[in-house]
Amino acid sequence: MNPLKSAWQRGEKTLGVWCTLPGATQAEMVARQGVDYVCVDYQHGMIDHGTGVHMMQSILAGGAIPIARPGWNEPARIMQLLDAGVRGVVVPMINDADEAAAAVAATRFPPRGDRSYGPVRVREVMGSSDPEELEDVAVMLMIETRRGIENAREIIRTDGVTGIYIGPSDLSLAMGIKPNIFPHEEKMLDFLRFVVEECREAGRVPGIQAANGEIAAFYAELGFDMITIASDAPLLTAAVRSHLATARGAGLATASSTSNY
């Protein structure tokens, strides 16, 4: 069975990292740190599909579960990611139940869906060419738009949805709030609690993106079961800034701090 879905069925929380920077080596290094999953981000990341496949291979080699976020709710791209061997897709910008159903259909073969049959790499990853076994993927839909908020209950209860994944930045913008502000305003917290409760009632998995471990722990307390603890680019730049500040605090001058350019 799908290891992510199996973990959720056991009542376990899963923690992961988002990869937006292209390259297999850093994806493998992230995967080897003990995270449950690593997401290859085609929406906001700078990753082409050829590089993305290599990243999926490295994530699996590093001991984590590869998932991916397509750039949009497009059947062709969702199919391509599934054929490459990801065990879950996080589909962005879902506005209503019809769009939710379309995303689910893109992961299912006829007569259950619209997915074309051509399991290239996934046949080897899953060790099967059986259509029903190839459909064992986590379908996580993102609610993060004004229409999505209005239609949240119907989206959550759409047949075939594994869970809901919240993008706090886009959700904030949809609510008229500046993104990346934590702790959140009460109306946003109310909606997050609503999503968790609705997911529990419908047998869905509540998931969410966090900026760091502190915020991830907060979301875990709220009841989310799939939590991305950070993304690779902010982790890298924050580490550089932190070590640079420490070095400069010790009296070390650098060319960038003294240059006139």
C-alpha positions as CSV (number, residue, x, y, z in Angstrom):
1,M,0.0,0.0,0.0
2,N,0.9,3.6,-0.3
3,P,3.1,4.3,2.7
4,L,1.7,7.8,3.2
5,K,-1.9,6.6,3.2
6,S,-1.0,3.7,5.4
7,A,0.6,6.0,8.0
8,W,-2.5,8.3,8.1
9,Q,-4.8,5.3,8.4
10,R,-2.7,4.3,11.5
11,G,-3.3,7.8,12.9
12,E,0.3,8.9,12.4
13,K,1.4,12.4,11.5
14,T,3.8,12.8,8.5
15,L,6.4,15.5,8.2
16,G,8.1,16.6,5.0
17,V,10.1,19.2,3.2
18,W,9.3,21.1,0.0
19,C,12.0,21.2,-2.8
20,T,11.8,24.3,-5.1
21,L,15.5,24.2,-6.2
22,P,16.4,21.9,-9.1
23,G,18.9,19.2,-8.4
24,A,19.0,15.6,-7.3
25,T,21.8,15.8,-4.8
26,Q,20.2,18.3,-2.4
27,A,16.9,16.4,-2.7
28,E,18.6,13.2,-1.6
29,M,20.4,15.0,1.3
30,V,17.0,16.4,2.5
31,A,15.4,12.9,2.2
32,R,18.2,11.4,4.3
33,Q,17.4,13.5,7.3
34,G,14.5,11.4,8.5
35,V,11.6,13.2,6.9
36,D,8.6,11.2,5.8
37,Y,8.2,12.8,2.4
38,V,9.8,15.3,0.1
39,C,7.7,17.3,-2.4
40,V,9.1,18.3,-5.9
41,D,7.4,21.6,-6.5
42,Y,6.6,22.3,-10.1
43,Q,4.3,25.2,-9.3
44,H,6.7,27.7,-7.7
45,G,9.9,25.8,-8.0
46,M,12.4,26.1,-10.8
47,I,12.3,22.5,-11.8
48,D,11.8,21.0,-15.3
49,H,10.4,17.4,-15.6
50,G,13.7,15.8,-16.5
51,T,15.3,17.2,-13.4
52,G,12.2,16.4,-11.4
53,V,12.4,12.7,-12.2
54,H,16.0,12.6,-11.1
55,M,14.9,14.3,-7.8
56,M,12.2,11.7,-7.3
57,Q,14.8,8.9,-7.8
58,S,17.1,10.6,-5.2
59,I,14.3,11.1,-2.7
60,L,13.4,7.5,-2.8
61,A,17.1,6.5,-2.5
62,G,17.3,8.8,0.5
63,G,14.6,6.9,2.3
64,A,11.7,9.3,1.9
65,I,8.5,9.2,-0.1
66,P,8.5,11.4,-3.3
67,I,5.4,13.5,-4.0
68,A,4.9,16.4,-6.3
69,R,2.9,19.5,-6.8
70,P,1.9,20.2,-10.5
71,G,1.8,23.8,-11.6
72,W,-2.0,23.7,-12.0
73,N,-5.0,21.3,-12.0
74,E,-4.0,19.9,-15.4
75,P,-4.7,16.2,-16.2
76,A,-1.7,15.9,-18.5
77,R,0.8,17.1,-15.9
78,I,-0.8,15.1,-13.1
79,M,-0.6,12.0,-15.3
80,Q,3.0,12.7,-16.1
81,L,4.0,13.0,-12.5
82,L,2.2,9.8,-11.5
83,D,3.8,7.9,-14.4
84,A,7.2,9.1,-13.1
85,G,6.5,7.4,-9.8
86,V,5.4,9.9,-7.2
87,R,3.1,8.5,-4.5
88,G,1.1,11.6,-4.1
89,V,0.1,14.8,-5.8
90,V,-0.7,18.2,-4.2
91,V,-3.0,19.9,-6.6
92,P,-3.2,23.7,-6.2
93,M,-5.9,26.3,-6.5
94,I,-9.0,24.1,-6.3
95,N,-12.1,26.3,-6.4
96,D,-15.1,24.0,-6.2
97,A,-16.3,20.4,-6.2
98,D,-16.2,20.1,-10.0
99,E,-12.5,21.0,-10.0
100,A,-11.9,18.6,-7.1
101,A,-13.6,15.8,-9.1
102,A,-11.5,16.6,-12.2
103,A,-8.3,16.4,-10.1
104,V,-9.3,13.0,-8.7
105,A,-10.3,11.8,-12.2
106,A,-6.8,12.7,-13.5
107,T,-5.4,10.1,-11.1
108,R,-7.8,7.3,-12.0
109,F,-8.0,5.1,-15.1
110,P,-11.3,4.4,-16.9
111,P,-14.0,3.7,-16.0
112,R,-13.2,5.5,-12.7
113,G,-11.4,8.4,-14.3
114,D,-9.7,10.0,-17.3
115,R,-6.0,8.9,-16.8
116,S,-4.3,7.5,-19.8
117,Y,-2.6,4.1,-19.3
118,G,1.2,4.2,-19.9
119,P,3.1,3.3,-16.6
120,V,6.7,3.9,-17.6
121,R,8.8,4.4,-14.5
122,V,5.9,3.9,-12.0
123,R,5.6,0.2,-13.1
124,E,9.1,-0.4,-11.7
125,V,8.7,1.8,-8.6
126,M,5.5,0.0,-7.5
127,G,6.3,-3.4,-9.0
128,S,3.0,-3.6,-10.7
129,S,1.2,-2.6,-13.9
130,D,-2.3,-3.3,-12.5
131,P,-4.4,-0.2,-13.0
132,E,-6.1,-0.4,-9.6
133,E,-2.7,-0.7,-7.8
134,L,-1.3,2.2,-9.8
135,E,-4.2,4.3,-8.6
136,D,-3.0,4.0,-5.0
137,V,-1.8,7.6,-4.8
138,A,-2.5,10.3,-2.2
139,V,-4.7,13.0,-3.8
140,M,-4.2,16.2,-1.8
141,L,-6.2,19.2,-2.9
142,M,-5.3,22.8,-2.0
143,I,-7.9,25.1,-0.7
144,E,-6.4,28.6,-0.9
145,T,-8.7,30.8,-3.0
146,R,-11.8,32.8,-2.2
147,R,-14.0,30.4,-4.1
148,G,-12.2,27.5,-2.5
149,I,-13.0,28.9,0.9
150,E,-16.6,29.3,0.0
151,N,-16.9,25.8,-1.4
152,A,-14.6,24.1,1.2
153,R,-17.1,21.6,2.6
154,E,-18.0,20.3,-0.9
155,I,-14.4,20.1,-1.9
156,I,-13.5,18.1,1.2
157,R,-16.4,15.7,0.6
158,T,-15.6,15.0,-3.0
159,D,-15.3,11.3,-3.7
160,G,-11.7,10.1,-4.1
161,V,-10.0,13.0,-2.3
162,T,-7.4,11.7,0.2
163,G,-7.0,15.0,2.0
164,I,-6.8,18.8,1.9
165,Y,-3.6,20.8,1.8
166,I,-3.6,24.4,3.0
167,G,-1.2,27.0,1.5
168,P,-1.2,29.7,4.2
169,S,0.2,32.4,2.0
170,D,-2.4,32.2,-0.8
171,L,-5.1,31.6,1.9
172,S,-4.0,34.8,3.6
173,L,-4.2,36.8,0.4
174,A,-7.7,35.3,-0.3
175,M,-8.8,36.6,3.1
176,G,-7.3,40.0,2.6
177,I,-4.4,39.4,4.9
178,K,-0.7,39.9,4.2
179,P,1.1,36.6,3.8
180,N,3.9,35.2,6.0
181,I,2.5,36.7,9.2
182,F,2.5,34.4,12.2
183,P,0.7,34.0,14.5
184,H,-2.3,34.1,12.2
185,E,-5.3,36.4,12.4
186,E,-8.4,34.8,14.1
187,K,-10.4,34.5,11.0
188,M,-7.7,32.5,9.4
189,L,-7.3,30.3,12.5
190,D,-11.1,29.7,12.5
191,F,-10.9,28.5,8.9
192,L,-7.9,26.2,9.7
193,R,-9.9,24.7,12.6
194,F,-12.9,24.3,10.3
195,V,-10.8,22.4,7.7
196,V,-9.5,20.0,10.4
197,E,-12.9,19.3,11.7
198,E,-14.5,18.8,8.3
199,C,-11.6,16.5,7.3
200,R,-12.1,14.4,10.5
201,E,-15.8,14.1,9.8
202,A,-15.3,13.1,6.1
203,G,-12.4,10.8,6.7
204,R,-9.9,13.0,5.0
205,V,-6.3,14.0,5.9
206,P,-5.7,17.7,6.8
207,G,-2.4,18.9,5.5
208,I,-0.6,22.3,5.6
209,Q,2.6,24.1,4.6
210,A,4.8,25.6,7.4
211,A,7.7,28.0,7.2
212,N,9.7,26.4,10.1
213,G,9.6,23.8,12.8
214,E,8.0,26.1,15.4
215,I,5.0,26.8,13.1
216,A,4.9,23.2,12.1
217,A,4.5,22.2,15.8
218,F,1.7,24.7,16.1
219,Y,-0.2,23.2,13.1
220,A,0.3,19.7,14.6
221,E,-1.4,21.0,17.8
222,L,-4.3,22.3,15.7
223,G,-4.8,18.8,14.4
224,F,-3.1,18.7,11.0
225,D,-1.6,15.3,10.0
226,M,0.5,16.1,7.0
227,I,2.8,19.0,7.7
228,T,5.6,20.4,5.6
229,I,8.1,21.8,8.0
230,A,10.0,24.1,5.6
231,S,11.2,24.6,2.0
232,D,14.7,24.2,0.8
233,A,15.4,27.7,-0.5
234,P,14.4,29.5,2.7
235,L,16.4,26.9,4.8
236,L,19.5,27.6,2.7
237,T,19.3,31.3,2.7
238,A,18.5,31.5,6.5
239,A,21.5,29.3,7.3
240,V,23.8,31.5,5.2
241,R,22.5,34.7,6.9
242,S,22.8,33.2,10.4
243,H,26.4,32.0,9.9
244,L,27.3,35.2,8.2
245,A,25.9,37.3,11.1
246,T,27.8,35.2,13.6
247,A,31.1,35.6,11.7
248,R,30.6,39.3,11.4
249,G,29.7,39.6,15.0
250,A,33.1,38.1,15.8
251,G,34.7,41.0,14.0
252,L,35.2,39.3,10.6
253,A,34.9,41.8,7.7
254,T,33.9,40.5,4.3
255,A,34.2,42.0,0.8
256,S,30.5,42.3,0.5
257,S,30.3,44.4,3.7
258,T,33.1,46.8,2.7
259,S,32.8,47.0,-1.1
260,N,31.7,50.1,-2.8
261,Y,30.1,48.1,-5.7
